[in-house]
């Protein structure tokens, strides 16, 4: 499978062949789901990464060297993620790797980066296990134990006392989210009255939804990806299951609403600190620059891709040596990095402590309902 090789220099963006950097280039690898079931995740993230690299090169690169981005499509498959990351670090000689969005794919590829001592920075894989794969593995997003706790607290604060859970049993992100939500909701005083599961790629959910309906929940947690959630929402309404549906950042996609129609209106999901409703100069500037380049509005995944790439570039400028160990140590020392999705300081476990938003779906607009900081949940 061919890689998308992007070399950005003084003359702008172009595709070119070859894989080895010359003396004036630094290679960063990226793996993303540019095709497959979660393609909007990969494309959004890649566009954010590309914009950050382009801006870094326009500002002089790193120590006078230009950054060459080599992007591989893992086709939304975990086994493919391991293959392409192996190629990036062994053949392309990437000194750092960006990716993935999906936690399952990040956890599959992370051991490769750990083995070859190449730092990997995930823009948005939230499963806590991702960074536990080794001390070369980082992320610029919050983790599911925090995100799910936010949704659990929000659910209880909204007056929901009985919740049902509908999770993707083959998705590490979904399983971890469901478990952490249940702990938080029960701790608040709520009760989980039912639990059902599905698998990515399923299209008929009515049997499980009818079982959940019979349990009489006040709300349903569905911590899956947009690729199934829209259909789940629509089928829930078709069988008369009209309680609010709650989710996480896996819902954030321009394809969510088209897949659901109006079925998810008034439903809520947690997301990273990015929204066009936020009146913040860094957010406004990023949106303007992204729209100028791509002629479309960025989502949170694009913003996280931008921040992940920006953080790696910043670390390279601080690194004692531009190799894997040198860059890894500089990333680990990151403190107070001003990103679009918030100020990023990496903790001892290589995770970012950041606030989370609760967004309410209103037609095709995701409106900010509430903001939670880790301290508010004792984290």
ChimeraX attribute file (.defattr): number of C-alpha atoms within 10 A of each C-alpha:
attribute: neighborCount
match mode: 1-to-1
recipient: residues
	/A:1	7
	/A:2	9
	/A:3	17
	/A:4	16
	/A:5	19
	/A:6	19
	/A:7	23
	/A:8	23
	/A:9	20
	/A:10	11
	/A:11	8
	/A:12	10
	/A:13	12
	/A:14	10
	/A:15	10
	/A:16	10
	/A:17	11
	/A:18	8
	/A:19	16
	/A:20	14
	/A:21	16
	/A:22	11
	/A:23	8
	/A:24	13
	/A:25	19
	/A:26	23
	/A:27	23
	/A:28	24
	/A:29	25
	/A:30	31
	/A:31	30
	/A:32	29
	/A:33	29
	/A:34	21
	/A:35	16
	/A:36	13
	/A:37	17
	/A:38	21
	/A:39	19
	/A:40	21
	/A:41	28
	/A:42	27
	/A:43	19
	/A:44	25
	/A:45	32
	/A:46	26
	/A:47	19
	/A:48	27
	/A:49	26
	/A:50	22
	/A:51	21
	/A:52	23
	/A:53	26
	/A:54	23
	/A:55	13
	/A:56	20
	/A:57	21
	/A:58	15
	/A:59	12
	/A:60	14
	/A:61	23
	/A:62	20
	/A:63	11
	/A:64	11
	/A:65	15
	/A:66	26
	/A:67	24
	/A:68	26
	/A:69	24
	/A:70	22
	/A:71	25
	/A:72	24
	/A:73	24
	/A:74	27
	/A:75	19
	/A:76	23
	/A:77	19
	/A:78	18
	/A:79	14
	/A:80	19
	/A:81	27
	/A:82	22
	/A:83	15
	/A:84	23
	/A:85	30
	/A:86	19
	/A:87	17
	/A:88	26
	/A:89	21
	/A:90	13
	/A:91	11
	/A:92	18
	/A:93	19
	/A:94	26
	/A:95	25
	/A:96	29
	/A:97	28
	/A:98	28
	/A:99	33
	/A:100	31
	/A:101	25
	/A:102	27
	/A:103	23
	/A:104	24
	/A:105	26
	/A:106	30
	/A:107	23
	/A:108	20
	/A:109	26
	/A:110	30
	/A:111	20
	/A:112	20
	/A:113	26
	/A:114	16
	/A:115	10
	/A:116	15
	/A:117	21
	/A:118	24
	/A:119	29
	/A:120	34
	/A:121	31
	/A:122	30
	/A:123	27
	/A:124	29
	/A:125	29
	/A:126	31
	/A:127	24
	/A:128	20
	/A:129	18
	/A:130	25
	/A:131	24
	/A:132	16
	/A:133	19
	/A:134	19
	/A:135	18
	/A:136	27
	/A:137	28
	/A:138	30
	/A:139	25
	/A:140	29
	/A:141	28
	/A:142	24
	/A:143	24
	/A:144	25
	/A:145	20
	/A:146	26
	/A:147	28
	/A:148	27
	/A:149	25
	/A:150	28
	/A:151	28
	/A:152	27
	/A:153	21
	/A:154	23
	/A:155	26
	/A:156	20
	/A:157	11
	/A:158	9
	/A:159	11
	/A:160	20
	/A:161	19
	/A:162	21
	/A:163	30
	/A:164	25
	/A:165	23
	/A:166	24
	/A:167	25
	/A:168	22
	/A:169	17
	/A:170	13
	/A:171	20
	/A:172	20
	/A:173	26
	/A:174	25
	/A:175	20
	/A:176	21
	/A:177	29
	/A:178	28
	/A:179	16
	/A:180	19
	/A:181	28
	/A:182	22
	/A:183	17
	/A:184	23
	/A:185	25
	/A:186	17
	/A:187	14
	/A:188	17
	/A:189	12
	/A:190	20
	/A:191	18
	/A:192	20
	/A:193	17
	/A:194	18
	/A:195	18
	/A:196	17
	/A:197	15
	/A:198	18
	/A:199	14
	/A:200	15
	/A:201	10
	/A:202	12
	/A:203	13
	/A:204	13
	/A:205	20
	/A:206	14
	/A:207	11
	/A:208	15
	/A:209	25
	/A:210	15
	/A:211	13
	/A:212	22
	/A:213	20
	/A:214	11
	/A:215	16
	/A:216	16
	/A:217	21
	/A:218	18
	/A:219	22
	/A:220	29
	/A:221	27
	/A:222	27
	/A:223	29
	/A:224	28
	/A:225	26
	/A:226	26
	/A:227	22
	/A:228	24
	/A:229	22
	/A:230	22
	/A:231	22
	/A:232	26
	/A:233	26
	/A:234	18
	/A:235	20
	/A:236	23
	/A:237	15
	/A:238	12
	/A:239	13
	/A:240	11
	/A:241	21
	/A:242	16
	/A:243	17
	/A:244	20
	/A:245	27
	/A:246	26
	/A:247	28
	/A:248	28
	/A:249	25
	/A:250	27
	/A:251	24
	/A:252	23
	/A:253	20
	/A:254	17
	/A:255	14
	/A:256	20
	/A:257	24
	/A:258	13
	/A:259	19
	/A:260	19
	/A:261	15
	/A:262	17
	/A:263	23
	/A:264	28
	/A:265	19
	/A:266	16
	/A:267	19
	/A:268	26
	/A:269	28
	/A:270	28
	/A:271	25
	/A:272	26
	/A:273	23
	/A:274	22
	/A:275	22
	/A:276	17
	/A:277	12
	/A:278	13
	/A:279	9
	/A:280	12
	/A:281	10
	/A:282	15
	/A:283	20
	/A:284	16
	/A:285	12
	/A:286	20
	/A:287	20
	/A:288	15
	/A:289	14
	/A:290	21
	/A:291	13
	/A:292	11
	/A:293	10
	/A:294	11
	/A:295	10
	/A:296	11
	/A:297	16
	/A:298	23
	/A:299	20
	/A:300	24
	/A:301	30
	/A:302	29
	/A:303	30
	/A:304	30
	/A:305	31
	/A:306	27
	/A:307	27
	/A:308	28
	/A:309	29
	/A:310	23
	/A:311	22
	/A:312	24
	/A:313	23
	/A:314	18
	/A:315	23
	/A:316	26
	/A:317	16
	/A:318	19
	/A:319	19
	/A:320	13
	/A:321	14
	/A:322	19
	/A:323	18
	/A:324	21
	/A:325	19
	/A:326	19
	/A:327	26
	/A:328	27
	/A:329	19
	/A:330	20
	/A:331	27
	/A:332	21
	/A:333	17
	/A:334	19
	/A:335	13
	/A:336	11
	/A:337	16
	/A:338	14
	/A:339	18
	/A:340	23
	/A:341	23
	/A:342	22
	/A:343	17
	/A:344	21
	/A:345	20
	/A:346	22
	/A:347	14
	/A:348	10
	/A:349	15
	/A:350	23
	/A:351	25
	/A:352	21
	/A:353	21
	/A:354	22
	/A:355	22
	/A:356	24
	/A:357	24
	/A:358	26
	/A:359	26
	/A:360	20
	/A:361	20
	/A:362	15
	/A:363	15
	/A:364	15
	/A:365	14
	/A:366	20
	/A:367	18
	/A:368	21
	/A:369	13
	/A:370	12
	/A:371	16
	/A:372	20
	/A:373	15
	/A:374	16
	/A:375	10
	/A:376	9
	/A:377	12
	/A:378	7
	/A:379	10
